[in-house]
Amino acid sequence: MKKIPSYLEYFLEDILLWNNEFQARIMFWEYWIFKNWKIFAIFDGDDFYFRKNDYNQQDEQFTYKMSWKDVYLPYFKIDESILENKEELEKYIESSLDY
């Protein structure tokens, strides 16, 4: 089994306090983050992409390469500062789950 990246581990253990509502699973070469088994974010290397919501629609969009084209998913990069602000983070998570 692949070892979870330290930054993602920090997010789950220290920021979300490893709340049982949250899970991370590797799918399609990236880590997908769930709350109560509903996907709300993707972790790609050192960046978090949250599902489109009321707050992040203008940010960098998550893409991956398929053999002949780029595929755009409705996930947008969030600023790292949001992870350190509990109220802001909760707002982003709940809004992402609503879409």
C-alpha positions as YAML, in Angstrom:
chain: A
units: angstrom
residues:
- id: 1
  name: MET
  ca: [0.00, 0.00, 0.00]
- id: 2
  name: LYS
  ca: [1.28, 3.45, -0.93]
- id: 3
  name: LYS
  ca: [2.31, 5.67, 2.00]
- id: 4
  name: ILE
  ca: [0.09, 8.71, 2.42]
- id: 5
  name: PRO
  ca: [1.99, 11.97, 1.64]
- id: 6
  name: SER
  ca: [3.01, 13.91, 4.76]
- id: 7
  name: TYR
  ca: [1.12, 17.09, 3.78]
- id: 8
  name: LEU
  ca: [-2.11, 15.12, 3.28]
- id: 9
  name: GLU
  ca: [-1.50, 13.31, 6.56]
- id: 10
  name: TYR
  ca: [-1.05, 16.71, 8.26]
- id: 11
  name: PHE
  ca: [-4.35, 17.88, 6.72]
- id: 12
  name: LEU
  ca: [-6.24, 14.81, 7.92]
- id: 13
  name: GLU
  ca: [-4.64, 14.40, 11.35]
- id: 14
  name: ASP
  ca: [-3.87, 17.94, 12.49]
- id: 15
  name: ILE
  ca: [-6.38, 20.11, 10.64]
- id: 16
  name: LEU
  ca: [-9.38, 17.78, 10.45]
- id: 17
  name: LEU
  ca: [-8.27, 15.97, 13.63]
- id: 18
  name: TRP
  ca: [-8.79, 12.67, 11.81]
- id: 19
  name: ASN
  ca: [-12.52, 12.98, 12.27]
- id: 20
  name: ASN
  ca: [-14.17, 9.69, 11.30]
- id: 21
  name: GLU
  ca: [-16.38, 11.57, 8.84]
- id: 22
  name: PHE
  ca: [-13.32, 12.21, 6.63]
- id: 23
  name: GLN
  ca: [-11.48, 9.66, 4.49]
- id: 24
  name: ALA
  ca: [-8.79, 9.79, 1.82]
- id: 25
  name: ARG
  ca: [-8.48, 7.18, -0.92]
- id: 26
  name: ILE
  ca: [-6.14, 6.94, -3.86]
- id: 27
  name: MET
  ca: [-8.04, 6.81, -7.14]
- id: 28
  name: PHE
  ca: [-6.72, 7.51, -10.63]
- id: 29
  name: TRP
  ca: [-3.22, 8.39, -9.35]
- id: 30
  name: GLU
  ca: [-4.48, 11.13, -6.98]
- id: 31
  name: TYR
  ca: [-5.87, 11.18, -3.45]
- id: 32
  name: TRP
  ca: [-9.58, 11.90, -3.28]
- id: 33
  name: ILE
  ca: [-10.92, 13.25, 0.00]
- id: 34
  name: PHE
  ca: [-14.39, 12.37, 1.23]
- id: 35
  name: LYS
  ca: [-16.70, 13.46, 4.01]
- id: 36
  name: ASN
  ca: [-19.17, 10.72, 4.84]
- id: 37
  name: TRP
  ca: [-18.15, 9.05, 1.57]
- id: 38
  name: LYS
  ca: [-19.02, 12.06, -0.57]
- id: 39
  name: ILE
  ca: [-16.06, 13.48, -2.53]
- id: 40
  name: PHE
  ca: [-15.28, 17.13, -1.88]
- id: 41
  name: ALA
  ca: [-11.57, 17.48, -2.70]
- id: 42
  name: ILE
  ca: [-8.57, 16.11, -4.59]
- id: 43
  name: PHE
  ca: [-5.01, 16.19, -3.26]
- id: 44
  name: ASP
  ca: [-2.43, 16.45, -6.04]
- id: 45
  name: GLY
  ca: [1.16, 16.55, -4.87]
- id: 46
  name: ASP
  ca: [1.22, 19.63, -2.64]
- id: 47
  name: ASP
  ca: [-2.07, 21.19, -3.70]
- id: 48
  name: PHE
  ca: [-5.68, 20.80, -2.66]
- id: 49
  name: TYR
  ca: [-8.47, 21.18, -5.19]
- id: 50
  name: PHE
  ca: [-11.96, 21.55, -3.78]
- id: 51
  name: ARG
  ca: [-15.08, 20.75, -5.74]
- id: 52
  name: LYS
  ca: [-16.59, 23.81, -7.40]
- id: 53
  name: ASN
  ca: [-18.33, 25.92, -4.78]
- id: 54
  name: ASP
  ca: [-19.45, 29.47, -4.12]
- id: 55
  name: TYR
  ca: [-15.92, 30.53, -3.14]
- id: 56
  name: ASN
  ca: [-13.40, 28.94, -5.50]
- id: 57
  name: GLN
  ca: [-14.76, 29.09, -9.04]
- id: 58
  name: GLN
  ca: [-12.12, 31.49, -10.35]
- id: 59
  name: ASP
  ca: [-9.09, 29.56, -9.15]
- id: 60
  name: GLU
  ca: [-6.88, 27.13, -11.07]
- id: 61
  name: GLN
  ca: [-8.89, 24.13, -12.28]
- id: 62
  name: PHE
  ca: [-7.76, 20.53, -11.80]
- id: 63
  name: THR
  ca: [-6.84, 18.81, -15.05]
- id: 64
  name: TYR
  ca: [-5.26, 15.57, -16.08]
- id: 65
  name: LYS
  ca: [-4.01, 14.35, -19.42]
- id: 66
  name: MET
  ca: [-5.77, 11.66, -21.30]
- id: 67
  name: SER
  ca: [-3.73, 10.28, -24.18]
- id: 68
  name: TRP
  ca: [-5.09, 12.78, -26.69]
- id: 69
  name: LYS
  ca: [-6.58, 15.65, -24.66]
- id: 70
  name: ASP
  ca: [-6.76, 17.48, -21.34]
- id: 71
  name: VAL
  ca: [-9.65, 16.56, -19.08]
- id: 72
  name: TYR
  ca: [-11.01, 19.26, -16.77]
- id: 73
  name: LEU
  ca: [-12.76, 18.28, -13.56]
- id: 74
  name: PRO
  ca: [-14.94, 20.69, -11.54]
- id: 75
  name: TYR
  ca: [-12.30, 21.01, -8.81]
- id: 76
  name: PHE
  ca: [-10.40, 24.23, -8.19]
- id: 77
  name: LYS
  ca: [-7.15, 24.90, -6.36]
- id: 78
  name: ILE
  ca: [-7.52, 26.55, -2.98]
- id: 79
  name: ASP
  ca: [-5.07, 28.85, -1.28]
- id: 80
  name: GLU
  ca: [-3.08, 27.16, 1.48]
- id: 81
  name: SER
  ca: [-4.16, 29.86, 3.96]
- id: 82
  name: ILE
  ca: [-7.71, 28.45, 3.88]
- id: 83
  name: LEU
  ca: [-6.45, 25.24, 5.48]
- id: 84
  name: GLU
  ca: [-5.24, 27.18, 8.51]
- id: 85
  name: ASN
  ca: [-8.53, 29.04, 9.07]
- id: 86
  name: LYS
  ca: [-11.03, 26.60, 10.59]
- id: 87
  name: GLU
  ca: [-14.13, 28.72, 9.83]
- id: 88
  name: GLU
  ca: [-13.06, 29.35, 6.24]
- id: 89
  name: LEU
  ca: [-12.17, 25.69, 5.72]
- id: 90
  name: GLU
  ca: [-15.53, 24.50, 7.05]
- id: 91
  name: LYS
  ca: [-17.26, 26.97, 4.73]
- id: 92
  name: TYR
  ca: [-15.33, 25.61, 1.73]
- id: 93
  name: ILE
  ca: [-15.97, 21.96, 2.64]
- id: 94
  name: GLU
  ca: [-19.71, 22.44, 3.19]
- id: 95
  name: SER
  ca: [-20.09, 24.49, 0.03]
- id: 96
  name: SER
  ca: [-18.19, 21.86, -1.99]
- id: 97
  name: LEU
  ca: [-20.45, 19.12, -0.63]
- id: 98
  name: ASP
  ca: [-23.54, 21.08, -1.68]
- id: 99
  name: TYR
  ca: [-22.60, 21.08, -5.40]
...
